[in-house]
Amino acid sequence: MSAGDARLDRLHAGLTARERVLLLHRALLAAERADPAIRATMPREQGREFNHYVALANGVLHVITPRALALHYEVEASGSSSSCLART
């Protein structure tokens, strides 16, 4: 193991569950592979909290985002039809 790897392992070991999920999320958004050490160095005590944050992120991704987009398009469509009516 190189000195750089050892430093990264020490940094990963000090991350909170929330920070770990944020790092995984950033990798996902950047279409990059997440560092496996983010999960591998997680203390067992953080497992429940980590899973909670992952569940929240999945809820946002799969439930709230599609509903927000649908609402956005409905508002946009009603606004454009209203502006067409106002011009005539």
Buried (B, 14 or more C-beta within 10 A) or exposed (E): EEEEEEEBEEEBEEBEBEBBBBBBBEBEEEEEEBBEBBBEBBEEEBEEBBEEBBEEBEEEEEEEEEEEEEEEEEEEEEEEEEEEEEEE
